[in-house]
Amino acid sequence: MRNKETKRRQKNALLAAPCSLWMIAFIIIPLLMIVYYGLTKREDGSITLENLKLIADPINRRALWLSLKLSIISTIVCVLLAYPLGLMLRGLKIKSNSFIVLVFMLPMWMNFLLRTLAWLNILENNGILNTILKILHLPTLHIINTPTAIILGMVYNFLPFMILPIYNTLEKIDENVINAARDLGANGKQTFFKIIFPLSIPGVISGITMVFVPSLTTFVISNILGGSKVLLIGNVIEQQFQKLNNWNSGSGLSLVLMVFILLSMAFVGKDENTGRGAATW
Amino acid sequence: MVKRISQRIYIALIIIFLYAPILVLIVLSFNKSKSRSKWGGFTFDWYKRLFQNENILNALYTTLLIALLSALFATILGTTLAIALNHMRRLPKAVLSSIANIPMLNAEIVTGISMMLLFLAIDFKLGFSSVLIAHITFNIPYVLLSVAPKLKQTNHSTYEAALDLGAKPLYAFFKVIFPDIFPGILSGFLMAFTMSLDDFVISHFTRGAEIQTLSTKIYTETRKGIKPEMYALSTLMFVSVLILLILINRRSAHAEKEKTIKK
């Protein structure tokens, strides 16, 4: 019997081997490469903290600060837009929730660079939005190439990742629980804060990580909607690799960025299924 | 009543917000003027030219091939891992699934850069295979995510019963477990395919100079101005996915109905 058990374990390990080896080769080792380059000197490979200290350079510090600011604002805007929407969609009582998932995932099938570029057309000084405003005799907006445009781009691109997990958790709340609260004399406000909101927290948390991390680290949205006038930490890192070819300083800054990602995950708390897309599909 | 109407308006506004840029792109695909910001009249020209533009067709071919192959390999690797994880002790299980999830939780730019560093350090030539390897890697967690819950639901005793009745393990697996987890495998494959198709950042860092995917091609064109054929192509892709999804949705809604009628 014992023999059979060990044999089964061996077989199981054999089954896990290909994927585990793959992950060691292409996930673990690459991350160790970043650690290695981030902590060594470019010239002679000796150990140094210089690359990490680059974050204190005024330009880099400002870029990191701006990234944090914009990604926090975008995340908050996404929660504020998505939560009421989730409640309303729940109220619609549509039978097939795959239809709702479809409506919010479908835009992702058009290339995200093109969709972000289309916002240029809408937001430009002579763009679609301002043309409409002019017809209505309203004051025009000049937000292209400003941080506001970047926030809009972030909210636009990542809003579905906030909507779907929130909607999913809200939709699963049993109507009987809410009715029970009502029967026991809770008013609308009390039912929301004591029943609905606490039950939906997992969805909100998963939405927050799915919006915050990509917003914090983007370089594409700022490149397209900020002209080259707005520099985020993602842009700084990308330039280190693609323009300056300085792997060491780029890796050092990436390490700093990873610290912030880990901090954000620790901050919102991490349960097993809080993955990007975990709650969306 | 007022509350209901204002709710409908809110939902409509969000949907308009999400679809406005798509509408802009579709309109641009019929724009006679080459400029992004001028309307020069209606034309089908870009659709005709699209099929003569070898650069774009090549990028499309590369993109689709990488999406297909990476989804396929990721599905195989991810499914075997999911099955193995299902019978593992807690600690190794937690360690392996956390490692698998890293590419999904980490920043794309870090994942892309880390793999680029590895390829350059071992003198692996950047190109089709490096992009493919990178895409397989970031697709594995999505497969794991959709297969693992299905595996949890399967009944292990049925599998053991099949073994007791003399079925070979592989035969028993394909006859007993595989049909149960197949929906999960399929949705994992589709998710991986979509993720690969939509990826820009990781391809950007791992592609080298020789190959272009649609995303990287669009990115290099952003400064010079996008070729209108690209709008035509993305409109075609969007519309075909839309039709496909509506058909699938209809069919499953239909199947659901029949089920309830039979009951």
Chai-1 contact restraints between the chains, C-beta under 6 A:
chainA,res_idxA,chainB,res_idxB,connection_type,confidence,min_distance_angstrom,max_distance_angstrom,comment,restraint_id
A,N12,B,A84,contact,1.0,0.0,6.0,A-B,restraint_1
A,N12,B,H87,contact,1.0,0.0,6.0,A-B,restraint_2
A,L15,B,T80,contact,1.0,0.0,6.0,A-B,restraint_3
A,L15,B,A84,contact,1.0,0.0,6.0,A-B,restraint_4
A,A16,B,L81,contact,1.0,0.0,6.0,A-B,restraint_5
A,A16,B,A84,contact,1.0,0.0,6.0,A-B,restraint_6
A,C19,B,L77,contact,1.0,0.0,6.0,A-B,restraint_7
A,C19,B,T80,contact,1.0,0.0,6.0,A-B,restraint_8
A,C19,B,L81,contact,1.0,0.0,6.0,A-B,restraint_9
A,W22,B,L77,contact,1.0,0.0,6.0,A-B,restraint_10
A,M23,B,I99,contact,1.0,0.0,6.0,A-B,restraint_11
A,F26,B,T137,contact,1.0,0.0,6.0,A-B,restraint_12
A,I27,B,I99,contact,1.0,0.0,6.0,A-B,restraint_13
A,I27,B,I102,contact,1.0,0.0,6.0,A-B,restraint_14
A,I29,B,L118,contact,1.0,0.0,6.0,A-B,restraint_15
A,P30,B,S114,contact,1.0,0.0,6.0,A-B,restraint_16
A,P30,B,M115,contact,1.0,0.0,6.0,A-B,restraint_17
A,P30,B,L118,contact,1.0,0.0,6.0,A-B,restraint_18
A,L31,B,S114,contact,1.0,0.0,6.0,A-B,restraint_19
A,M33,B,S114,contact,1.0,0.0,6.0,A-B,restraint_20
A,M33,B,L117,contact,1.0,0.0,6.0,A-B,restraint_21
A,M33,B,L118,contact,1.0,0.0,6.0,A-B,restraint_22
A,I34,B,S114,contact,1.0,0.0,6.0,A-B,restraint_23
A,L85,B,I14,contact,1.0,0.0,6.0,A-B,restraint_24
A,M88,B,Q7,contact,1.0,0.0,6.0,A-B,restraint_25
A,M88,B,I11,contact,1.0,0.0,6.0,A-B,restraint_26
A,L102,B,L245,contact,1.0,0.0,6.0,A-B,restraint_27
A,P107,B,L18,contact,1.0,0.0,6.0,A-B,restraint_28
A,P107,B,I22,contact,1.0,0.0,6.0,A-B,restraint_29
A,W109,B,F238,contact,1.0,0.0,6.0,A-B,restraint_30
A,W109,B,V241,contact,1.0,0.0,6.0,A-B,restraint_31
A,M110,B,I22,contact,1.0,0.0,6.0,A-B,restraint_32
A,M110,B,S234,contact,1.0,0.0,6.0,A-B,restraint_33
A,M110,B,F238,contact,1.0,0.0,6.0,A-B,restraint_34
A,N111,B,S234,contact,1.0,0.0,6.0,A-B,restraint_35
A,L113,B,F200,contact,1.0,0.0,6.0,A-B,restraint_36
A,L113,B,S215,contact,1.0,0.0,6.0,A-B,restraint_37
A,L113,B,I218,contact,1.0,0.0,6.0,A-B,restraint_38
A,L113,B,Y219,contact,1.0,0.0,6.0,A-B,restraint_39
A,L114,B,L25,contact,1.0,0.0,6.0,A-B,restraint_40
A,L114,B,S234,contact,1.0,0.0,6.0,A-B,restraint_41
A,R115,B,P21,contact,1.0,0.0,6.0,A-B,restraint_42
A,A118,B,P21,contact,1.0,0.0,6.0,A-B,restraint_43
A,A118,B,V24,contact,1.0,0.0,6.0,A-B,restraint_44
A,A118,B,L25,contact,1.0,0.0,6.0,A-B,restraint_45
A,W119,B,P21,contact,1.0,0.0,6.0,A-B,restraint_46
A,N121,B,V24,contact,1.0,0.0,6.0,A-B,restraint_47
A,V213,B,A107,contact,1.0,0.0,6.0,A-B,restraint_48
A,T217,B,A107,contact,1.0,0.0,6.0,A-B,restraint_49
A,T217,B,I109,contact,1.0,0.0,6.0,A-B,restraint_50
A,G234,B,I109,contact,1.0,0.0,6.0,A-B,restraint_51
A,S254,B,V110,contact,1.0,0.0,6.0,A-B,restraint_52
A,I261,B,A107,contact,1.0,0.0,6.0,A-B,restraint_53
A,G275,B,N101,contact,1.0,0.0,6.0,A-B,restraint_54
A,G275,B,M104,contact,1.0,0.0,6.0,A-B,restraint_55
A,R276,B,M104,contact,1.0,0.0,6.0,A-B,restraint_56
A,A278,B,L145,contact,1.0,0.0,6.0,A-B,restraint_57
